[in-house]
Amino acid sequence: MTFSHLASRLDNIAPFHVMELAKMAAALEQQGRHIIHMGIGEPDFTAAPLVIEAAARAMADGKMQYTSATGLPALRAAISAHYRQAFDLDIAPERIIVTAGASAALLLACAALVEKGSEVLMPDPSYPCNRHFVAAFDGQAKMIASGPDQRFQLSDEMVRQHWSEHTRGVLLASPSNPTGTSILHSELAKILATVRGKGGFSIVDEIYQGLTYDGEPFSALSLADDIIVINSFSKYFNMTGWRLGWMVVPETLVAPIEKLAQNLFICPSAIAQHAALACFEPDSLALYEARKSEFKRRRDYLVPALVELGFKVPVMPDGAFYVYADCSALLNGVKEGGDADTLVKDVLNQVGVSMVSGLDFGPYTAQHYIRLSYATSMENLQEAVRRLGQFLGKNGA
């Protein structure tokens, strides 16, 4: 059976090139090639032992029925306590809505706030799904070119300059995928104040907030309580496939979001929720902090190694597990007219290192930037640098 009348909104949603490159890497592995994966944004660590034990215990005890659409009360309370302990913030559990991953949280936020023709400002580069969440509700993401001078983030001046009669809000990510950079706290405060003054909404994606390496722990919730903050158990808590996240919303949005969640998702995974309670045990938190230190160690190795190979890293990533590197100086070695996408495909095929170009993240940096994930072992990173040196013809590689 074929469908001849697909919804026109599909025209505004592009393929996810990161996943296409992952399929290419998998095909090479099936041929017997050894591939070092630095493309997919997923921790190489898995769920903490106490989390796995809690999941098994929940299944053994039969705790697999639907939960409230907003999540287990105990989990909402545990997240609230985490904000108090980690950030000295008093966030009422009632404002916390547990979701089927951060993606579901962003979909719920867009379902509640984005109407046909709504314009939402976000930086270029940014995580591609963010603009597609807006498109799914017939809104338009207005991508604003944001270079190294702005830390690849929006500034208050840029928000003021690009706000139009159609603009309804901003969607920010700090730290960001693909750049690993955060918005300076003072600049974020200005942006939130400007958006508030224009009667708009602010959504701040903080799914990498637990993985920040420079400075004290920080959440945008310390600046305002009339914003929507998105978080996840995927990155800092190493639970990617469990599909569990949360959002913190103003009190006035709790009922509308709950109504949407009831209809669109019924509830997040019950097993994942019971398991996630163990994330906040002292032994689990100690493990996450140790893993965070290991991510920092990898970053501190990889960035100077890339610079030595000829890449330019104009902004030191202060969070997440990505390096966003300018490969302009290296493109003469690829095919005539080649760009970053050509480079990453050549590297994959010739030396077996899987990276991604800026193609997914917006047109501004698509041609000359690549994203490398250091969510892999130090041994793999060292071998990847050796192979990149081999590809680039660097002496001693």
C-alpha positions as CSV (number, residue, x, y, z in Angstrom):
1,M,0.0,0.0,0.0
2,T,1.3,3.5,-0.9
3,F,0.3,6.8,0.5
4,S,0.0,9.6,-2.0
5,H,-1.0,12.4,0.3
6,L,1.6,12.7,3.0
7,A,1.4,15.7,5.4
8,S,3.1,18.7,4.0
9,R,5.0,19.3,7.3
10,L,7.2,16.4,6.3
11,D,8.8,18.7,3.7
12,N,10.2,20.8,6.6
13,I,11.8,17.8,8.3
14,A,15.2,16.8,6.9
15,P,16.8,13.4,7.2
16,F,19.1,12.9,10.2
17,H,22.6,12.6,8.5
18,V,24.2,11.5,11.8
19,M,22.2,8.3,11.7
20,E,23.0,7.8,8.0
21,L,26.7,7.9,8.8
22,A,26.2,5.5,11.7
23,K,24.6,3.1,9.2
24,M,27.6,3.5,6.9
25,A,29.9,2.7,9.8
26,A,27.9,-0.3,10.8
27,A,28.1,-1.6,7.2
28,L,31.9,-1.4,7.3
29,E,31.9,-3.3,10.6
30,Q,29.9,-6.0,9.0
31,Q,32.7,-6.3,6.4
32,G,35.2,-6.9,9.2
33,R,36.6,-3.4,9.5
34,H,37.4,-2.0,13.0
35,I,35.6,1.3,13.4
36,I,36.2,3.9,16.1
37,H,32.9,5.5,16.8
38,M,33.0,9.3,17.5
39,G,29.8,10.2,15.8
40,I,26.8,9.3,17.9
41,G,26.1,11.4,20.9
42,E,25.8,8.6,23.5
43,P,27.8,7.9,26.6
44,D,30.0,4.8,26.4
45,F,29.1,4.2,30.0
46,T,25.8,2.3,30.8
47,A,23.4,2.7,33.7
48,A,24.8,2.5,37.2
49,P,24.6,-0.9,39.0
50,L,22.0,0.3,41.5
51,V,19.8,1.5,38.6
52,I,19.9,-1.9,37.0
53,E,19.2,-3.6,40.3
54,A,16.2,-1.2,40.9
55,A,14.8,-2.1,37.4
56,A,15.1,-5.8,38.0
57,R,13.5,-5.4,41.4
58,A,10.6,-3.3,40.0
59,M,9.9,-6.0,37.4
60,A,10.1,-8.8,40.0
61,D,7.6,-6.9,42.1
62,G,5.3,-6.3,39.2
63,K,5.6,-2.5,39.1
64,M,5.0,-2.3,35.4
65,Q,1.6,-0.7,35.2
66,Y,0.8,2.8,33.9
67,T,1.9,5.6,36.2
68,S,0.6,9.1,36.3
69,A,1.1,11.0,33.1
70,T,3.4,13.4,35.0
71,G,5.5,10.6,36.5
72,L,5.9,8.8,39.8
73,P,5.4,11.2,42.7
74,A,8.5,9.7,44.3
75,L,10.6,10.4,41.2
76,R,9.4,14.0,40.9
77,A,10.3,14.5,44.6
78,A,13.7,13.0,44.0
79,I,14.4,15.3,41.1
80,S,13.3,18.2,43.2
81,A,15.7,17.2,46.0
82,H,18.5,16.9,43.3
83,Y,17.9,20.5,42.3
84,R,18.2,21.5,46.0
85,Q,21.4,19.5,46.6
86,A,23.2,20.3,43.3
87,F,22.1,23.8,42.7
88,D,20.6,25.1,45.9
89,L,17.3,25.6,44.1
90,D,13.8,25.0,45.6
91,I,11.8,23.6,42.7
92,A,8.4,22.3,43.8
93,P,7.9,18.6,42.7
94,E,4.5,19.7,41.2
95,R,6.4,21.8,38.6
96,I,8.4,18.7,37.5
97,I,6.9,16.5,34.7
98,V,8.6,13.2,34.0
99,T,8.6,12.5,30.2
100,A,9.5,9.7,27.8
101,G,13.0,11.2,27.2
102,A,13.9,14.8,26.6
103,S,12.5,14.5,23.1
104,A,9.0,14.0,24.5
105,A,9.5,17.0,26.8
106,L,10.4,19.2,23.8
107,L,7.4,17.8,21.9
108,L,5.1,18.6,24.8
109,A,6.5,22.1,25.1
110,C,6.1,22.8,21.4
111,A,2.6,21.3,21.4
112,A,1.6,23.7,24.1
113,L,3.3,26.8,22.8
114,V,3.8,26.6,19.0
115,E,1.0,27.5,16.6
116,K,0.9,27.5,12.8
117,G,3.2,30.3,11.7
118,S,4.9,30.7,15.0
119,E,8.6,31.6,14.7
120,V,11.1,30.3,17.3
121,L,14.6,31.6,17.4
122,M,17.5,29.3,17.9
123,P,21.2,29.3,17.0
124,D,22.8,27.9,13.9
125,P,24.4,25.5,14.7
126,S,22.1,23.6,17.0
127,Y,20.7,20.1,17.5
128,P,18.6,19.3,14.4
129,C,15.7,17.7,16.1
130,N,15.0,21.0,18.0
131,R,14.0,22.7,14.8
132,H,12.0,19.7,13.7
133,F,10.0,19.6,16.9
134,V,8.9,23.2,16.0
135,A,8.1,22.1,12.4
136,A,6.1,19.2,13.7
137,F,3.6,21.7,15.0
138,D,3.6,23.9,11.9
139,G,5.9,26.5,13.3
140,Q,9.2,27.7,11.8
141,A,12.6,27.6,13.4
142,K,14.5,30.8,12.6
143,M,18.1,29.7,12.6
144,I,20.5,32.6,13.5
145,A,24.1,32.3,12.4
146,S,26.1,32.0,15.6
147,G,29.9,31.8,15.3
148,P,32.8,31.3,17.7
149,D,32.6,35.0,18.8
150,Q,29.2,34.2,20.3
151,R,30.4,30.7,21.6
152,F,28.0,29.3,18.9
153,Q,25.1,30.6,21.0
154,L,22.5,33.3,20.7
155,S,23.2,36.6,22.4
156,D,20.7,39.1,23.7
157,E,21.6,41.5,20.9
158,M,20.9,38.8,18.3
159,V,17.5,38.0,19.9
160,R,16.6,41.6,19.8
161,Q,17.7,42.0,16.2
162,H,15.9,39.0,14.9
163,W,12.7,39.2,16.9
164,S,9.7,39.8,14.5
165,E,6.0,40.1,14.7
166,H,5.8,36.3,14.1
167,T,8.3,35.4,16.8
168,R,6.9,33.6,19.8
169,G,10.0,32.5,21.7
170,V,13.5,31.1,21.9
171,L,14.8,27.5,22.1
172,L,18.3,27.4,23.6
173,A,20.6,24.6,24.7
174,S,23.3,25.1,27.3
175,P,25.6,23.2,27.0
176,S,24.9,22.7,23.4
177,N,25.0,19.8,21.0
178,P,27.0,20.0,18.7
179,T,29.4,22.5,20.2
180,G,29.7,21.6,23.8
181,T,29.5,25.3,24.7
182,S,27.4,27.0,27.3
183,I,25.8,30.4,27.2
184,L,27.5,32.8,29.7
185,H,25.2,33.2,32.7
186,S,25.1,37.0,32.4
187,E,24.1,36.7,28.7
188,L,21.4,34.1,29.4
189,A,19.9,36.4,32.1
190,K,19.7,39.2,29.5
191,I,18.1,36.9,26.9
192,L,15.4,35.7,29.3
193,A,14.6,39.2,30.4
194,T,14.3,40.3,26.7
195,V,12.0,37.4,25.8
196,R,9.9,38.1,28.9
197,G,9.6,41.7,28.0
198,K,8.3,40.7,24.5
199,G,5.7,38.3,26.0
200,G,7.5,35.3,24.5
201,F,8.5,31.9,25.9
202,S,11.9,30.6,26.7
203,I,12.8,26.9,26.5
204,V,16.2,25.9,27.8
205,D,17.5,22.5,27.0
206,E,19.8,21.4,29.8
207,I,20.2,17.7,29.0
208,Y,24.0,18.1,29.2
209,Q,23.9,20.4,32.2
210,G,25.3,17.6,34.5
211,L,28.3,17.3,32.2
212,T,29.9,20.8,32.7
213,Y,33.6,20.9,33.4
214,D,34.5,24.5,34.1
215,G,32.8,26.5,36.8
216,E,30.2,25.8,39.5
217,P,27.0,23.8,38.8
218,F,24.3,26.0,37.2
219,S,20.8,25.8,36.0
220,A,18.8,28.5,34.1
221,L,16.2,28.0,36.8
222,S,18.4,30.1,39.1
223,L,17.7,33.1,36.8
224,A,13.9,32.7,36.3
225,D,10.9,30.6,37.2
226,D,8.8,31.5,34.2
227,I,10.8,29.4,31.8
228,I,10.7,25.8,30.6
229,V,13.8,23.7,31.4
230,I,14.3,20.4,29.7
231,N,16.5,17.6,31.2
232,S,17.2,14.0,30.7
233,F,18.4,10.8,32.3
234,S,20.3,9.9,29.1
235,K,23.6,11.8,29.3
236,Y,24.8,12.5,32.9
237,F,22.9,9.5,34.2
238,N,24.0,7.2,31.2
239,M,20.4,5.9,30.5
240,T,20.0,6.7,26.8
241,G,17.9,3.7,25.7
242,W,15.7,3.9,28.8
243,R,13.9,6.9,27.2
244,L,13.4,9.0,30.3
245,G,13.6,12.7,30.9
246,W,11.8,15.6,32.6
247,M,10.8,19.2,32.2
248,V,10.4,21.9,34.8
249,V,7.5,24.3,33.9
250,P,5.8,27.3,35.5
251,E,2.8,26.4,37.6
252,T,0.4,27.8,35.0
253,L,1.7,25.3,32.4
254,V,1.4,22.1,34.6
255,A,-2.2,21.4,33.8
256,P,-1.9,22.0,30.0
257,I,1.2,19.9,29.7
258,E,-0.4,17.1,31.8
259,K,-3.4,17.1,29.5
260,L,-1.1,16.8,26.5
261,A,1.0,14.1,28.1
262,Q,-2.1,12.0,29.0
263,N,-3.2,12.0,25.4
264,L,0.1,11.8,23.6
265,F,2.1,9.4,25.8
266,I,-0.2,8.1,28.6
267,C,3.0,7.9,30.8
268,P,6.7,7.4,30.6
269,S,8.1,3.9,31.0
270,A,7.2,2.6,34.5
271,I,10.2,0.4,34.7
272,A,12.6,3.2,33.8
273,Q,11.0,5.5,36.4
274,H,11.4,3.0,39.2
275,A,15.0,2.4,38.1
276,A,15.8,6.1,37.9
277,L,15.0,6.5,41.6
278,A,18.3,4.8,42.2
279,C,20.2,7.5,40.2
280,F,20.1,9.7,43.3
281,E,21.6,7.3,45.7
282,P,25.0,8.5,47.0
283,D,26.9,5.5,45.4
284,S,25.3,6.3,42.0
285,L,26.0,10.0,42.2
286,A,29.6,9.3,43.2
287,L,29.9,7.0,40.1
288,Y,28.5,9.7,37.8
289,E,30.9,12.3,39.1
290,A,33.8,9.9,38.5
291,R,32.6,9.3,35.0
292,K,32.3,13.1,34.5
293,S,35.9,13.5,35.5
294,E,36.8,10.8,32.9
295,F,35.0,12.8,30.2
296,K,36.9,15.9,31.2
297,R,40.2,14.0,31.0
298,R,39.3,12.8,27.5
299,R,38.4,16.4,26.4
300,D,41.7,17.7,27.8
301,Y,43.5,15.1,25.7
302,L,41.5,15.4,22.4
303,V,41.3,19.1,22.0
304,P,45.1,19.8,21.9
305,A,45.6,16.6,19.8
306,L,43.2,17.9,17.2
307,V,44.8,21.3,17.1
308,E,48.2,19.6,16.6
309,L,46.8,17.8,13.6
310,G,45.6,21.0,12.0
311,F,42.1,21.3,13.1
312,K,41.0,24.6,14.7
313,V,38.9,24.5,17.9
314,P,37.9,28.2,18.3
315,V,35.9,27.7,21.5
316,M,36.9,25.2,24.2
317,P,33.9,23.0,24.9
318,D,32.9,23.4,28.5
319,G,30.3,20.7,28.6
320,A,28.7,17.7,27.0
321,F,31.1,15.3,25.2
322,Y,31.7,17.0,21.9
323,V,34.4,18.9,20.1
324,Y,33.2,21.2,17.3
325,A,36.3,21.6,15.1
326,D,36.9,23.8,12.1
327,C,38.5,21.6,9.4
328,S,38.8,24.4,6.7
329,A,42.6,24.2,6.7
330,L,42.5,20.4,5.9
331,L,40.0,20.4,3.0
332,N,42.7,20.8,0.3
333,G,43.5,17.2,0.9
334,V,40.1,15.9,0.0
335,K,38.4,15.8,-3.4
336,E,38.1,19.0,-5.4
337,G,35.2,21.0,-4.1
338,G,35.2,18.8,-1.0
339,D,33.7,20.0,2.3
340,A,33.4,18.7,5.8
341,D,30.9,16.0,4.8
342,T,33.3,14.7,2.1
343,L,36.1,14.7,4.7
344,V,34.2,12.7,7.3
345,K,33.2,10.1,4.7
346,D,36.7,9.8,3.4
347,V,38.1,9.4,6.9
348,L,35.5,6.7,7.7
349,N,36.2,4.7,4.6
350,Q,40.0,5.1,4.6
351,V,41.0,4.9,8.2
352,G,37.9,3.7,10.0
353,V,37.1,6.7,12.3
354,S,33.4,7.7,12.4
355,M,32.7,11.4,12.8
356,V,30.0,13.7,11.6
357,S,30.0,17.0,9.6
358,G,28.2,20.1,10.5
359,L,25.6,19.3,7.9
360,D,22.8,18.3,10.4
361,F,23.3,21.3,12.6
362,G,22.4,24.1,10.3
363,P,23.8,25.7,7.1
364,Y,26.1,28.3,8.8
365,T,28.8,25.8,9.8
366,A,27.9,22.9,7.6
367,Q,30.7,23.1,5.1
368,H,33.7,23.6,7.4
369,Y,33.0,22.1,10.8
370,I,33.0,18.5,12.1
371,R,31.7,17.2,15.4
372,L,33.7,14.6,17.3
373,S,32.3,12.8,20.3
374,Y,34.7,11.8,23.0
375,A,32.2,9.4,24.6
376,T,34.6,6.5,24.0
377,S,37.6,5.1,25.7
378,M,40.9,7.0,26.0
379,E,42.5,4.1,24.1
380,N,40.1,4.6,21.3
381,L,40.7,8.3,21.3
382,Q,44.4,7.8,21.0
383,E,44.0,5.4,18.2
384,A,41.6,7.7,16.4
385,V,44.2,10.5,16.6
386,R,46.8,8.2,15.2
387,R,44.5,7.2,12.3
388,L,43.6,10.8,11.6
389,G,47.3,11.7,11.5
390,Q,47.8,8.8,9.1
391,F,44.9,10.1,6.9
392,L,46.3,13.7,7.0
393,G,49.9,12.5,6.3
394,K,51.2,14.0,9.5
395,N,54.8,13.0,10.4
396,G,55.1,10.6,13.3
397,A,51.4,9.6,13.1
